[in-house]
Structure formats: C-alpha cells, structure tokens
Amino acid sequence: MEVGLVRLEVALVHMRRGRLEEAVKWLRKAADAKQPRACYWLGCCFGRGWGVRASEEQAVMWTRASAKMGDRV
C-alpha cells in the first residue's frame, strides 16, 4: 500500500474518533505524499473549520489540488 494512502487511512481513523487536529496533521502528511483524497479532505476541514481555523482560501486551494491530481468527488 502506498505511503500516502496509509497516512490518509490514519487521518480518517482520527476523524471518526473526533480527533480533528490530529486528523489534519495526518491529512497534511498524506497530501505531501501526493494523495488526492487527502487534499480533498483538507479542503473540507478548512471549509468547515474542522481541526483548523476555517479559511475559504485554504479550502479552495486544497480542493483544487485534489482535482488537479485527478480526484473526482
């Protein structure tokens, strides 16, 4: 399994358990490994203020990064 996908899975476990700040940390690691779905989830986190301060600019940036990598949510 690719490292980015493993990091994404760790992030999603943290999200399900309500540890949003820890989830964002792992989502960033997965995004650094070019995992498109991690970028999508970072966009969601910034858009909704989950584990980070809400930022429309960051939400759009991460969502676009996800799309550029081929994620089709």
C-alpha contacts under 8 A as a table, 3 or more apart, distances in Angstrom:
res1	aa1	res2	aa2	distance
1	M	5	L	6.85
1	M	6	V	6.85
2	E	5	L	5.44
2	E	6	V	6.47
3	V	6	V	5.12
3	V	7	R	6.24
3	V	30	A	7.55
3	V	33	A	7.08
4	G	7	R	5.13
4	G	8	L	6.17
4	G	29	K	7.42
4	G	30	A	4.43
4	G	31	A	7.07
4	G	32	D	7.85
4	G	33	A	4.98
4	G	34	K	6.67
4	G	35	Q	5.24
5	L	8	L	4.95
5	L	9	E	6.22
5	L	30	A	6.83
5	L	35	Q	6.51
6	V	9	E	5.11
6	V	10	V	6.34
6	V	30	A	7.84
7	R	10	V	5.09
7	R	11	A	6.24
7	R	26	W	5.85
7	R	27	L	6.90
7	R	29	K	6.62
7	R	30	A	5.07
8	L	11	A	5.01
8	L	12	L	6.22
8	L	26	W	6.68
8	L	27	L	5.88
8	L	30	A	5.53
8	L	35	Q	7.62
8	L	37	R	7.75
8	L	38	A	5.91
9	E	12	L	5.09
9	E	13	V	6.32
10	V	13	V	5.22
10	V	14	H	6.47
10	V	23	A	7.54
10	V	26	W	6.73
11	A	14	H	5.15
11	A	15	M	6.25
11	A	22	E	7.27
11	A	23	A	4.30
11	A	24	V	6.91
11	A	25	K	7.66
11	A	26	W	4.96
11	A	27	L	5.67
12	L	15	M	4.88
12	L	16	R	6.18
12	L	23	A	6.63
13	V	16	R	5.21
13	V	17	R	6.35
13	V	23	A	7.75
14	H	17	R	5.12
14	H	18	G	6.27
14	H	19	R	5.03
14	H	20	L	6.49
14	H	22	E	6.45
14	H	23	A	5.05
15	M	18	G	5.09
15	M	19	R	5.60
15	M	20	L	5.37
15	M	23	A	5.56
16	R	19	R	7.61
19	R	22	E	5.57
19	R	23	A	6.19
19	R	51	G	7.80
20	L	23	A	4.81
20	L	24	V	6.18
20	L	50	W	6.03
20	L	51	G	4.44
21	E	24	V	5.19
21	E	25	K	6.45
21	E	50	W	7.57
21	E	51	G	4.16
21	E	52	V	6.76
22	E	25	K	5.08
22	E	26	W	6.51
22	E	51	G	7.69
23	A	26	W	5.22
23	A	27	L	6.06
23	A	51	G	7.59
24	V	27	L	4.87
24	V	28	R	6.13
24	V	42	L	6.86
24	V	45	C	7.55
24	V	51	G	6.41
24	V	52	V	7.61
25	K	28	R	5.35
25	K	29	K	6.55
26	W	29	K	4.97
26	W	30	A	6.16
27	L	30	A	5.00
27	L	31	A	6.02
27	L	38	A	5.26
27	L	39	C	7.29
27	L	41	W	7.31
27	L	42	L	6.45
28	R	31	A	4.95
28	R	32	D	6.07
28	R	38	A	7.31
28	R	39	C	7.77
28	R	42	L	7.40
29	K	32	D	5.07
29	K	33	A	6.48
30	A	33	A	5.03
30	A	34	K	6.62
30	A	35	Q	5.51
30	A	38	A	5.87
31	A	34	K	4.94
31	A	35	Q	5.01
31	A	36	P	6.75
31	A	38	A	5.36
31	A	39	C	5.49
32	D	35	Q	7.38
34	K	69	M	7.74
35	Q	38	A	5.48
35	Q	39	C	6.78
36	P	39	C	5.15
36	P	40	Y	6.46
36	P	65	A	7.31
36	P	66	S	4.58
36	P	67	A	7.42
36	P	69	M	5.58
36	P	70	G	7.00
36	P	71	D	5.68
37	R	40	Y	4.89
37	R	41	W	6.25
37	R	66	S	6.39
37	R	71	D	6.39
38	A	41	W	5.07
38	A	42	L	6.13
38	A	66	S	7.67
39	C	42	L	5.03
39	C	43	G	6.25
39	C	62	W	5.14
39	C	63	T	6.25
39	C	65	A	6.35
39	C	66	S	4.99
40	Y	43	G	5.10
40	Y	44	C	6.44
40	Y	62	W	6.19
40	Y	63	T	5.06
40	Y	65	A	7.79
40	Y	66	S	5.28
40	Y	71	D	7.83
41	W	44	C	4.89
41	W	45	C	6.15
42	L	45	C	4.96
42	L	46	F	6.16
42	L	59	A	7.05
42	L	62	W	6.10
42	L	63	T	7.64
43	G	46	F	5.27
43	G	47	G	5.93
43	G	58	Q	6.73
43	G	59	A	3.99
43	G	60	V	6.42
43	G	61	M	7.24
43	G	62	W	4.73
43	G	63	T	5.00
44	C	47	G	4.98
44	C	48	R	6.06
44	C	50	W	7.81
44	C	59	A	6.44
44	C	63	T	7.86
45	C	48	R	5.33
45	C	49	G	5.49
45	C	50	W	4.58
45	C	51	G	6.78
45	C	52	V	6.85
45	C	54	A	7.48
45	C	59	A	7.40
46	F	49	G	5.09
46	F	50	W	6.59
46	F	52	V	6.29
46	F	53	R	6.69
46	F	54	A	4.75
46	F	55	S	5.29
46	F	56	E	6.82
46	F	58	Q	6.10
46	F	59	A	4.87
47	G	50	W	7.97
47	G	54	A	5.61
47	G	55	S	6.02
47	G	56	E	5.70
47	G	58	Q	7.68
47	G	59	A	4.95
48	R	54	A	5.85
49	G	52	V	5.25
49	G	53	R	5.09
49	G	54	A	3.95
49	G	55	S	7.40
50	W	53	R	7.48
50	W	54	A	7.48
55	S	58	Q	5.30
55	S	59	A	6.08
56	E	59	A	4.94
56	E	60	V	6.14
57	E	60	V	5.36
57	E	61	M	6.20
58	Q	61	M	4.96
58	Q	62	W	6.11
59	A	62	W	5.44
59	A	63	T	6.10
60	V	63	T	5.11
60	V	64	R	6.01
61	M	64	R	5.29
61	M	65	A	6.20
62	W	65	A	4.96
62	W	66	S	6.21
63	T	66	S	5.09
63	T	67	A	6.39
64	R	67	A	5.03
64	R	68	K	6.11
65	A	68	K	5.08
65	A	69	M	6.31
66	S	69	M	5.24
66	S	70	G	6.60
66	S	71	D	5.48
67	A	70	G	5.07
67	A	71	D	5.00
67	A	72	R	6.52
68	K	71	D	7.38
